[in-house]
Amino acid sequence: MFTDHFASIASDYDVVLSDVWGVVHNGVAAFPDACDALTRFRAAGGTVVLITNAPRPNGVVVAQLAQFGAPRTIYDGIVSSGDVTRDEIAKRPGQTIFHIGPERDLAIFEGLDVTFAGVDTADYVVCSGLFNEETETEQSYRGLLGQMLSRNLFMICGNPDVIVERGEQVLYCAGAIADLYKKMGGAVLYAGKPYAPIYDLALKLAQEKRGKEVDRSRVLAIGDSVRTDFTGASSYGIDCLFVTAGIHAAEFGGREDPDPDAVERVLIAAGGKPRAIARRLKW
């Protein structure tokens, strides 16, 4: 079902688990209509938890949202794949880490008892992204992944997204490297969407904010990625509002006038239909 207005289904839900990049902002600036919609949902008694595959602790995401102009009124809490990654690192005390990713992601390790090592001696790998997403793709890492595979190194992927949009640019993410490593035969744990641990944390936080249990039939996921948002919601047993103007826009025929048949084909191939489809999140 295509809809131009979130308001048409909002009253059916108590909790929204909303994606961030592609729904709330594009990596450059916040979307005013999306911010207005989430603010209105909360004003009507709903609870919003932003659920993001950002490979950083939620506090860093808070600062980034403010930088992009997203008001604090849009959410009750945030859960990131960085939070899940930190939980996984904490389960492995005393082990050394080889980190793949930019320096800006080092916050993921803050406050943890972590020792870094080279690929030849590390106990396992944490991949939060590419060293330089402006110039590299996952294929740039094939040689490094071969070294890791020769030692049977286990990888924690701190961001299961394969690509992301920054303004009009399309950039590769940690998920692209992790997928290639897995295809080569490596063992990978994906810390974020579409896997259950991040949804468990988000629902737990929503229930704490509401002070009571929440029926999953009253929970709605909002997102723009088939691989992470739609598949994750379906696997977790919650409804999904799918936004077409995000990373799949070209595949669907454009941001402003998506082809309904193309959207339906992609979503059915991914395992079903969302509760509703919208070009963008708008009240």
C-alpha positions as CSV (number, residue, x, y, z in Angstrom):
1,M,0.0,0.0,0.0
2,F,1.4,3.3,-1.1
3,T,0.8,6.3,1.2
4,D,1.9,9.9,1.3
5,H,1.2,10.3,5.0
6,F,2.5,8.4,8.0
7,A,-0.5,9.8,9.9
8,S,-2.8,7.4,8.0
9,I,-1.4,4.4,9.9
10,A,0.3,6.0,13.0
11,S,-2.5,5.4,15.4
12,D,-2.0,1.6,14.9
13,Y,1.3,1.8,16.7
14,D,2.8,2.6,20.1
15,V,6.4,2.3,19.1
16,V,8.4,3.3,16.1
17,L,11.9,1.9,15.4
18,S,13.1,4.3,12.8
19,D,16.2,4.1,10.6
20,V,18.3,7.2,10.6
21,W,20.5,7.6,7.5
22,G,18.1,7.7,4.5
23,V,15.0,8.4,6.5
24,V,15.9,11.1,9.0
25,H,18.9,12.6,7.1
26,N,21.1,12.0,4.0
27,G,24.5,12.3,5.6
28,V,24.5,16.1,5.0
29,A,21.2,17.5,6.4
30,A,18.1,16.4,8.2
31,F,14.8,16.0,6.3
32,P,12.3,18.5,7.9
33,D,9.2,16.4,7.0
34,A,10.7,13.2,8.6
35,C,11.6,15.2,11.7
36,D,8.1,16.7,11.9
37,A,6.5,13.2,11.5
38,L,8.5,11.7,14.3
39,T,7.9,14.7,16.5
40,R,4.1,14.5,15.9
41,F,4.1,10.7,16.6
42,R,5.7,11.3,20.0
43,A,3.4,14.2,20.8
44,A,0.5,11.9,20.3
45,G,1.9,9.4,22.9
46,G,4.1,7.3,20.7
47,T,7.7,6.3,21.5
48,V,10.5,6.6,18.9
49,V,13.7,4.7,19.1
50,L,16.2,5.5,16.3
51,I,17.8,2.2,15.2
52,T,20.9,2.7,13.1
53,N,23.8,0.7,11.7
54,A,26.2,3.5,12.6
55,P,29.3,1.8,13.9
56,R,29.6,4.2,16.7
57,P,28.2,4.5,20.3
58,N,24.7,6.1,20.4
59,G,26.2,9.3,22.0
60,V,28.1,10.0,18.9
61,V,24.9,9.6,16.8
62,V,23.2,12.1,19.1
63,A,25.9,14.7,18.3
64,Q,25.7,13.9,14.6
65,L,22.0,14.4,14.5
66,A,22.3,17.8,16.1
67,Q,25.0,18.7,13.6
68,F,22.6,17.8,10.7
69,G,19.8,19.9,12.2
70,A,17.6,17.2,13.5
71,P,15.7,18.4,16.6
72,R,15.9,16.5,19.9
73,T,12.1,16.1,19.8
74,I,12.2,13.3,17.2
75,Y,13.3,10.5,19.5
76,D,13.2,9.0,22.9
77,G,16.4,7.0,22.5
78,I,18.9,5.6,20.1
79,V,20.4,2.2,19.6
80,S,23.3,1.7,17.2
81,S,25.2,-1.2,15.7
82,G,28.1,0.3,17.6
83,D,26.3,-0.4,20.8
84,V,25.9,-4.1,19.8
85,T,29.6,-4.2,18.6
86,R,30.7,-2.9,22.0
87,D,28.7,-5.7,23.7
88,E,30.4,-8.3,21.6
89,I,33.9,-6.9,22.2
90,A,33.2,-6.9,26.0
91,K,32.5,-10.7,25.7
92,R,36.1,-11.2,24.5
93,P,38.3,-9.7,27.3
94,G,42.0,-10.0,26.8
95,Q,41.8,-10.7,23.1
96,T,43.6,-8.5,20.6
97,I,41.8,-6.7,17.8
98,F,42.7,-5.8,14.2
99,H,40.5,-2.8,13.3
100,I,39.4,-2.1,9.7
101,G,37.8,1.3,9.5
102,P,38.4,5.1,9.6
103,E,39.8,6.9,12.7
104,R,36.4,8.6,13.3
105,D,35.0,5.1,14.4
106,L,37.5,4.7,17.2
107,A,34.9,5.9,19.6
108,I,33.4,2.4,19.4
109,F,36.3,1.2,21.5
110,E,36.3,4.0,24.2
111,G,36.0,2.7,27.7
112,L,36.7,-0.9,26.8
113,D,39.7,-2.9,27.7
114,V,41.1,-3.2,24.2
115,T,44.5,-4.0,22.7
116,F,45.1,-3.5,19.0
117,A,47.3,-5.7,16.9
118,G,48.3,-6.2,13.3
119,V,46.5,-8.6,11.0
120,D,49.4,-11.1,11.5
121,T,48.9,-11.4,15.3
122,A,45.4,-10.2,16.2
123,D,42.9,-12.6,17.7
124,Y,40.0,-11.3,15.7
125,V,38.8,-8.4,13.5
126,V,36.4,-5.5,14.0
127,C,35.3,-3.9,10.7
128,S,33.5,-0.6,11.1
129,G,34.0,0.6,7.6
130,L,36.5,1.3,4.9
131,F,39.7,3.2,5.6
132,N,38.8,5.6,2.9
133,E,35.2,5.3,1.5
134,E,35.8,8.1,-0.9
135,T,38.3,6.1,-3.0
136,E,37.9,2.5,-2.1
137,T,35.4,-0.4,-2.6
138,E,35.2,-3.8,-0.9
139,Q,37.4,-5.2,-3.7
140,S,40.3,-3.0,-2.4
141,Y,40.4,-5.3,0.6
142,R,40.5,-8.7,-1.2
143,G,44.3,-9.1,-0.4
144,L,43.9,-8.2,3.2
145,L,40.9,-10.5,3.6
146,G,43.0,-13.3,2.1
147,Q,45.5,-12.7,4.9
148,M,42.8,-12.8,7.5
149,L,41.3,-16.0,6.0
150,S,44.7,-17.7,6.1
151,R,44.6,-17.3,9.9
152,N,40.9,-18.1,10.2
153,L,40.2,-14.8,11.9
154,F,36.7,-14.1,13.1
155,M,35.2,-10.7,12.1
156,I,32.7,-8.6,13.9
157,C,31.0,-6.3,11.3
158,G,30.1,-3.1,13.1
159,N,27.9,-1.8,10.2
160,P,26.0,-4.4,8.1
161,D,25.0,-1.7,5.5
162,V,26.6,-2.4,2.1
163,I,26.2,1.2,0.7
164,V,25.0,4.5,2.0
165,E,24.2,7.8,0.5
166,R,26.0,11.0,1.5
167,G,24.2,13.7,-0.3
168,E,24.3,12.5,-3.9
169,Q,27.3,10.2,-3.4
170,V,27.0,6.5,-2.9
171,L,29.7,5.1,-0.6
172,Y,30.6,1.6,0.4
173,C,30.2,0.5,4.1
174,A,31.5,-2.3,6.3
175,G,28.8,-4.7,5.2
176,A,30.4,-4.8,1.7
177,I,33.7,-5.9,3.2
178,A,32.0,-8.4,5.5
179,D,30.0,-9.9,2.7
180,L,33.1,-10.4,0.6
181,Y,34.9,-12.0,3.5
182,K,32.0,-14.3,4.2
183,K,31.8,-15.2,0.5
184,M,35.5,-16.1,0.6
185,G,34.8,-18.5,3.5
186,G,35.4,-16.2,6.6
187,A,33.3,-16.2,9.7
188,V,31.4,-13.0,10.3
189,L,29.0,-11.7,13.1
190,Y,26.9,-8.8,11.9
191,A,26.2,-6.5,14.8
192,G,23.3,-4.4,13.4
193,K,20.2,-4.7,11.2
194,P,18.8,-7.0,9.9
195,Y,19.9,-9.2,12.8
196,A,17.9,-9.7,16.0
197,P,20.3,-8.3,18.7
198,I,19.9,-4.7,17.7
199,Y,16.1,-5.0,17.6
200,D,16.2,-6.7,21.1
201,L,18.1,-3.7,22.5
202,A,15.8,-1.2,20.8
203,L,12.6,-2.8,22.0
204,K,14.0,-3.1,25.5
205,L,14.8,0.6,25.5
206,A,11.3,1.4,24.1
207,Q,9.7,-0.6,26.9
208,E,11.8,1.1,29.5
209,K,10.8,4.5,28.2
210,R,7.1,3.5,28.2
211,G,7.3,1.7,31.6
212,K,5.6,-1.4,30.3
213,E,5.7,-4.3,27.9
214,V,5.0,-3.5,24.3
215,D,3.1,-5.9,22.0
216,R,5.1,-6.4,18.8
217,S,1.9,-6.0,16.8
218,R,2.1,-2.3,18.0
219,V,5.7,-1.8,16.8
220,L,6.5,-0.3,13.4
221,A,9.9,-0.2,11.8
222,I,10.6,2.6,9.3
223,G,13.5,2.3,6.8
224,D,14.8,2.6,3.2
225,S,16.9,-0.5,2.9
226,V,15.5,-3.9,1.7
227,R,18.5,-5.8,3.0
228,T,18.6,-4.3,6.5
229,D,15.3,-2.5,7.3
230,F,12.7,-4.5,5.5
231,T,14.3,-7.9,6.0
232,G,15.1,-7.1,9.6
233,A,11.5,-6.1,10.5
234,S,10.1,-9.1,8.7
235,S,12.5,-11.5,10.5
236,Y,11.7,-9.9,13.8
237,G,8.0,-10.1,13.4
238,I,7.1,-6.4,13.2
239,D,5.5,-4.2,10.6
240,C,7.5,-2.0,8.3
241,L,6.9,1.4,6.6
242,F,9.3,1.3,3.6
243,V,10.7,4.5,2.2
244,T,11.5,4.4,-1.5
245,A,13.5,7.7,-1.9
246,G,16.6,6.2,-0.2
247,I,19.3,3.9,-1.4
248,H,17.0,2.0,-3.8
249,A,15.6,5.1,-5.5
250,A,17.4,4.5,-8.9
251,E,16.2,0.9,-8.9
252,F,12.7,2.0,-8.3
253,G,12.6,4.6,-11.1
254,G,13.6,7.8,-9.2
255,R,13.1,9.6,-5.9
256,E,10.0,11.5,-6.9
257,D,7.9,9.1,-8.9
258,P,8.8,5.5,-8.1
259,D,7.3,2.7,-10.2
260,P,4.9,0.7,-7.9
261,D,5.5,-2.5,-9.8
262,A,9.3,-2.2,-9.5
263,V,9.0,-1.6,-5.8
264,E,6.6,-4.5,-5.3
265,R,8.8,-6.9,-7.3
266,V,11.9,-6.1,-5.2
267,L,10.0,-6.4,-1.9
268,I,8.3,-9.6,-2.8
269,A,11.6,-11.1,-3.9
270,A,12.9,-10.1,-0.4
271,G,10.2,-12.1,1.3
272,G,6.9,-10.2,1.4
273,K,5.1,-6.9,1.6
274,P,5.5,-4.0,4.1
275,R,2.6,-2.5,6.0
276,A,2.9,0.6,3.8
277,I,5.2,2.2,1.3
278,A,6.0,5.9,1.1
279,R,8.4,8.0,-1.0
280,R,9.5,9.8,2.1
281,L,8.6,9.9,5.8
282,K,6.0,12.6,6.1
283,W,3.2,13.2,8.5
